[in-house]
Structure formats: C-alpha cells, structure tokens
Amino acid sequence: MRKFDFIFSVIFLVVFFLFGLLCLGDRGVSFDENKVLVKRPKLQNVFASDQMDLLETSFQDQFLYRSRFLEYATNVKRYVGVKESNGVFIGNDGYLLEQTQRLTDPKKLVSSLNDFYKSHNDLNMSLLLIPSHITIRPDLVQKGSPIFDEYAEMKSLYRQISFNTIDVVDTLKEHSKEYDMYYHLDSHLTSYGAYYVYQKYASSNDFDFMTMDRFHVEVVTDSFIGDLAQKSYLFSLKKDTMVTFVPENVNVDRLYFDEFLETNHMYDYFLGNNSLVSFVNESQSNEVLVVKDDDANALIPFLVNHYYHVHVIDVNRYTDSISDYLNDHKEIKEVLFVYGINGLEKVL
C-alpha cells in the first residue's frame, strides 16, 4: 500500500508539474496589472539550482488567465469582508483608495528643495502638492482601514519651504460637492479636479484663470480603468468617465495622446509617457518649467493657455540634471513643482 501511495504521489507531482509548464504563457507584460512579467526559463535549464526560484515566479506570472483568476480571488475576499488587496483599500461610494505613505526623511526633502531654490533664486518658484482622495473626502475611508490623512505632513513641509507654496486642499474640498475631484478606480485627479487646482495656481500667481464656461467639456471615454483597479485586480467595479476641457481659440499641437485610449494605460492620454515634453502657444508670452510626477498630468493642458512655452519634466523618467536644463534655457523665468504627496521624495 505504501508503495502504491508513493507511486501515485510521484505521478501526481509529475503531472502537476508538466501541466504547469504547458499552461505557462510567454507574455512580456500584463496590461491588466500594468507590470512586467517574469518569463519562464528554458526547459533544458529548468532543473538548475539557480533556476528554481525563477521557475516559481514565472509560473505565478505566466499562468494562463492569471489576471482573471486574481480578479475572482479578490472578489471572493471582498464578499467575506476583506477590505484590502495588494495595498489598495476598498472605500465607500465605489472608490478605491491607495495606502498613504509617511515621508521617510522630510528634513532632507526640505533641504533639497531650499538648496535648489538658492541656486536659482532669480526664478519665480512654487511648490504645489496634490493631496490624495482621503484628504479631500475622509468619508470615503471605511472603518478599520489603516490609511492616514497626510495633510498634517503637507502643512509642515509648506511651513519650512523658503519659496512660494500653493495649498489646494480647501479649494478641492469646496468643489468636491459639485464634481468628482478624483477617479473612483485611479489615484489621480479628474479633469475637474485639475481645473480647480489650475484655478488656485492662477490666483496664487496673479493671472486671470479661464472660467469653466470658456471650455467645451468633452467625454473622452466612459470605460476608464485606473491604476488602483489594476493594482488590486478589481476590474469588475464600475468604470470611470474621463473628460477633457477644450479651450476656445487655443491652438496647441499634440496636447493629448489619443492612442493611449486603446491601451490599458489610458491615463497616459494626458501627456503621453514622456520624460520631457513641451508645448508652444503662439498667442501667449513667458515660459514655465513644470517639474512633476504623474499627479500633475491633467493640470498641464490648463497651463498651456497662459504661457508661450510650457516645458514639462517627469522626474520618474528624466535622468539628466534639472539645473542643467534651466541653465540651457535662460528664457525660463518660472518653475513649478507639482507632486502627489506619495511621490514627493523623488522631487530632485
């Protein structure tokens, strides 16, 4: 009997192992999850000692229908009361919420920003932080979710910065009663949220903003699945509607990137996926450099209405020196740092 059990166990393991290998795909990217997948090792190397961990990871990444399986597993957890999936929390009113992170070294961050200003103190420089969903809508957080409101950290940073700071929290809170300031399935501002951030920035810099009635609000897509849905595998929730504000009588080439609407990176419709991009509006004067992360993308189209040349550097992709860029473009007289609080430590 024992011999039979041993033989049966061996056969089962061999069949399971071969089935796993046969069911492995060879995809490079999971568009649903927005991640690069580990590819399976070559069959002749699969038993090498240094290949076993790679085999295990590739089995997890390349298993057929992986994203659908993860989605089903996540939905099962939802029904039994689990509120978190891969660092994303299920909030109220159909929102997904990103777990906020405390700054690891705020003193170093403040010092870096102030030192940068000292090196370029001839420029009009501003720091504008984009808060997360919960700072604007704390009612979205379900009881027991370990998410903290980062507004206290934001205000502390603002107090220590030696150049202009722009606090948009009250503005976003005020208008959240009229429009969604954030997407339900994505961590970024909607175009409505970006509009009111632009309005606050304009007021802070003493130029007249364009009122909303001077734009045509057009629906770009009503099936937007954002980064939080991809990260949490919650693809079955109600999709978001993405709109854009088209200004009157402003002709700027290549302001939006429509090709991304046919991909799983639809938010890249705003600015594409570029480390450095610039926009020219012949009807305006002055130049500004915007140093930003993805949280600022929907804001840039509004700024283009007020500057001859808007230079945009994405610090998550740009590898050259920002100071060198400014030295090479003496015509720039204004610098705006725009970051989400979670990405702030990549500022310089």
C-alpha positions in Angstrom: 0.0 0.0 0.0 2.8 2.4 0.9 4.5 1.6 -2.4 1.3 2.4 -4.3 0.9 5.7 -2.4 4.4 6.7 -3.2 4.0 5.9 -6.9 0.7 7.8 -7.0 2.3 10.8 -5.3 5.1 10.8 -7.8 2.7 10.5 -10.8 0.6 13.3 -9.4 3.6 15.7 -8.9 4.9 14.9 -12.4 1.5 15.5 -14.0 1.0 18.7 -12.0 4.5 20.0 -12.9 4.1 19.2 -16.6 0.6 20.7 -16.6 2.0 23.9 -15.1 4.7 24.1 -17.7 2.2 23.5 -20.5 -0.1 26.2 -19.1 2.7 28.8 -19.0 2.4 31.5 -21.5 5.4 33.6 -22.6 4.0 37.2 -22.2 6.3 40.1 -21.5 3.7 42.4 -20.0 0.4 42.1 -18.2 -1.6 45.1 -19.3 -4.4 44.4 -16.8 -1.9 44.6 -13.9 0.4 47.2 -15.5 3.5 45.1 -14.8 6.4 43.4 -16.5 6.1 39.6 -16.2 8.9 37.2 -15.4 9.4 34.8 -18.4 9.8 31.1 -17.9 13.3 29.6 -18.0 14.4 27.4 -20.9 13.3 23.8 -20.5 16.8 22.4 -20.5 17.7 24.7 -17.6 14.6 24.3 -15.6 16.2 21.9 -13.0 19.3 24.0 -12.4 19.5 25.2 -8.8 19.6 28.8 -9.7 16.5 28.5 -11.9 14.1 27.1 -9.4 13.1 30.5 -7.9 12.8 31.9 -11.4 10.6 29.0 -12.4 8.3 29.6 -9.4 7.9 33.3 -10.1 7.4 32.7 -13.8 4.8 30.1 -13.0 2.9 32.7 -11.0 3.3 35.4 -13.6 2.7 33.4 -16.8 -0.1 31.1 -15.7 -2.9 31.3 -18.3 -5.8 33.5 -17.3 -3.8 34.8 -14.4 -5.5 38.2 -14.2 -8.9 36.7 -14.3 -8.0 34.2 -11.5 -6.7 37.1 -9.4 -9.8 39.1 -10.0 -12.0 36.2 -8.9 -9.9 35.6 -5.8 -10.1 39.3 -4.9 -13.9 39.4 -5.3 -14.2 36.3 -3.1 -12.2 38.1 -0.4 -14.5 41.2 -0.8 -17.5 39.1 -0.1 -16.1 37.7 3.1 -15.2 41.1 4.4 -11.6 41.7 3.4 -11.1 45.4 2.5 -7.6 45.3 1.1 -6.0 43.9 -2.0 -2.3 44.5 -2.8 -2.1 47.7 -0.8 -5.3 49.1 -2.2 -8.3 49.6 0.1 -12.0 49.4 -0.8 -13.6 52.7 0.2 -17.1 54.0 0.3 -19.2 55.2 -2.8 -17.4 52.8 -5.2 -13.9 54.3 -4.6 -10.6 52.5 -4.3 -8.0 54.1 -2.0 -4.3 54.0 -2.1 -2.5 53.4 1.1 -0.7 56.6 2.0 3.0 56.6 3.0 4.7 58.7 5.5 7.8 60.6 4.3 11.0 58.8 5.3 13.2 61.9 5.5 11.2 65.1 5.4 14.2 67.2 6.6 16.4 66.0 3.7 13.5 66.8 1.3 13.0 70.3 2.6 16.8 70.9 2.4 17.0 69.7 -1.2 14.2 72.0 -2.3 15.5 75.0 -0.5 19.0 74.4 -1.8 17.7 74.2 -5.3 15.9 77.5 -4.8 19.1 79.1 -3.5 20.8 78.0 -6.7 18.0 79.5 -8.9 16.6 82.3 -6.7 16.3 84.6 -9.7 13.3 82.5 -10.8 9.7 82.6 -9.6 9.4 79.2 -8.0 6.4 77.4 -6.5 5.6 74.1 -4.8 2.1 72.6 -5.3 1.3 69.3 -3.6 -1.6 67.2 -4.8 -3.4 65.5 -1.8 -4.8 62.1 -2.0 -8.5 61.1 -2.1 -8.9 60.9 1.7 -7.6 64.4 2.5 -10.4 65.8 0.4 -13.0 63.1 1.2 -12.3 61.4 4.6 -15.8 60.0 4.4 -14.5 57.5 1.8 -12.4 55.6 4.2 -14.1 52.5 5.7 -13.8 51.9 9.4 -10.7 49.9 10.2 -8.7 50.8 7.1 -5.1 51.7 8.1 -5.0 54.9 6.0 -3.8 58.2 7.5 -4.6 61.7 6.4 -1.3 63.2 5.1 -2.4 66.8 5.3 -0.5 67.5 8.5 2.7 66.4 6.8 1.9 68.6 3.8 1.3 71.7 6.0 4.6 71.0 7.9 6.5 70.9 4.6 4.9 74.1 3.4 6.0 75.9 6.6 9.6 75.0 6.0 9.9 75.8 2.3 11.6 79.1 1.6 9.8 79.8 -1.7 6.1 80.1 -2.7 3.8 77.2 -1.7 0.3 76.6 -3.0 -2.2 74.8 -0.8 -5.1 73.4 -2.9 -6.8 71.3 -0.2 -9.6 73.8 0.7 -10.3 74.5 -3.0 -10.7 70.8 -3.8 -12.8 70.2 -0.7 -15.1 73.0 -1.6 -15.8 71.9 -5.2 -15.9 68.1 -4.3 -19.6 68.8 -3.6 -20.1 69.7 -7.2 -17.8 67.3 -9.1 -15.7 64.3 -8.6 -12.2 65.6 -7.9 -10.7 62.1 -8.2 -11.4 59.0 -10.2 -13.0 56.1 -8.4 -10.5 53.5 -9.8 -7.4 55.6 -10.1 -5.2 57.7 -7.8 -5.1 60.8 -10.0 -7.2 64.0 -10.2 -10.0 64.1 -12.7 -10.0 66.9 -15.2 -12.5 68.7 -12.9 -10.0 68.4 -10.0 -7.2 69.6 -12.2 -9.3 72.6 -13.3 -9.7 73.8 -9.7 -6.0 73.2 -9.0 -5.3 75.3 -12.0 -7.7 78.0 -10.7 -5.8 78.1 -7.4 -2.4 78.3 -9.1 -3.6 81.2 -11.3 -4.8 83.1 -8.3 -1.6 82.5 -6.5 0.4 83.8 -9.4 -1.9 86.8 -10.1 -3.1 86.0 -13.6 -6.7 85.6 -14.7 -7.8 82.0 -15.0 -10.3 80.9 -17.7 -13.7 80.3 -16.3 -15.3 76.9 -16.9 -17.8 78.3 -19.4 -14.8 79.1 -21.7 -14.2 75.4 -22.2 -16.0 72.7 -24.1 -16.1 69.7 -21.7 -15.9 66.5 -23.9 -16.2 62.9 -22.8 -13.0 61.0 -23.8 -14.1 57.6 -22.6 -16.6 56.1 -20.2 -14.7 52.9 -19.6 -11.6 54.2 -17.8 -9.9 51.6 -15.6 -7.2 53.2 -13.5 -4.0 52.2 -11.7 -5.8 51.3 -8.4 -8.0 48.8 -10.2 -5.0 47.3 -12.0 -3.0 47.0 -8.8 -5.9 45.5 -6.8 -7.3 43.3 -9.6 -10.7 44.8 -9.1 -11.6 45.1 -12.7 -15.3 44.4 -12.3 -16.1 47.7 -10.5 -18.0 50.4 -12.3 -15.7 52.2 -14.8 -14.9 55.9 -14.6 -15.7 58.5 -17.2 -12.8 60.6 -18.4 -13.4 64.1 -19.7 -11.2 66.8 -21.2 -11.6 70.6 -21.2 -11.1 72.0 -24.7 -10.5 75.8 -24.6 -11.9 78.3 -27.0 -9.5 79.6 -29.7 -6.3 77.9 -28.4 -4.3 76.1 -31.0 -1.6 73.9 -29.4 -0.1 70.9 -31.3 -0.2 67.4 -29.7 -1.6 68.3 -26.4 -3.3 64.9 -25.9 -2.2 61.4 -26.8 -5.3 59.6 -28.1 -3.5 56.4 -28.9 -3.4 55.5 -25.2 -7.2 55.3 -25.1 -6.9 52.0 -26.8 -4.5 50.6 -24.2 -4.6 49.7 -20.5 -2.6 52.9 -19.8 -5.5 55.2 -20.6 -4.3 57.9 -18.1 -1.3 58.5 -20.4 -3.8 60.2 -22.7 -2.6 63.2 -20.7 1.0 64.0 -21.8 1.8 60.5 -23.0 4.6 58.6 -21.4 7.4 61.1 -21.8 10.4 62.2 -19.7 10.5 65.6 -21.3 7.7 67.3 -23.4 7.0 70.9 -24.3 4.0 72.8 -25.6 4.0 76.1 -27.5 1.1 78.6 -27.6 1.9 81.4 -30.0 -0.8 83.6 -28.6 0.9 83.9 -25.2 4.3 85.1 -23.7 6.6 83.9 -20.9 7.9 80.4 -20.3 7.5 78.0 -17.4 9.2 74.7 -16.4 6.9 72.2 -14.7 8.8 69.5 -12.7 6.3 66.9 -11.8 5.1 63.3 -11.3 2.0 61.7 -12.9 -0.3 63.5 -10.5 0.2 66.7 -12.5 -0.6 65.4 -15.9 -4.2 66.6 -16.2 -3.1 70.0 -15.0 -0.7 70.8 -17.8 -3.4 71.4 -20.5 -4.8 74.3 -18.4 -1.4 75.9 -18.0 -0.8 75.9 -21.7 -3.5 78.5 -22.1 -1.3 81.1 -20.3 2.3 80.5 -21.5 4.1 80.8 -24.7 6.2 77.7 -23.9 5.5 75.1 -21.2 8.4 72.8 -20.5 7.5 69.6 -18.6 9.9 67.3 -16.9 8.8 64.0 -15.4 11.2 63.1 -12.6 10.3 59.4 -12.7 11.7 59.2 -16.2 14.1 62.2 -16.7 17.7 61.2 -15.9 19.5 64.5 -16.7 20.1 67.4 -14.4 17.2 69.8 -13.9 19.7 72.6 -13.1 21.5 72.0 -16.4 18.2 72.2 -18.2 17.5 75.6 -16.7 21.0 76.8 -17.5 20.4 75.8 -21.1 17.1 77.6 -21.2 17.6 81.0 -19.8 14.3 82.2 -21.2 12.5 80.2 -18.4 11.6 82.6 -15.6 9.2 80.4 -13.7 9.4 76.9 -12.1 6.5 74.9 -10.7 7.0 71.7 -8.8 3.8 69.6 -8.8 3.7 66.3 -6.9 1.4 63.9 -5.2 2.4 63.6 -1.6 3.3 59.9 -2.1 5.8 60.7 -4.8 7.4 63.7 -3.3 10.7 62.2 -2.2 11.7 61.8 -5.9 11.5 65.5 -6.3 15.1 66.2 -7.2 
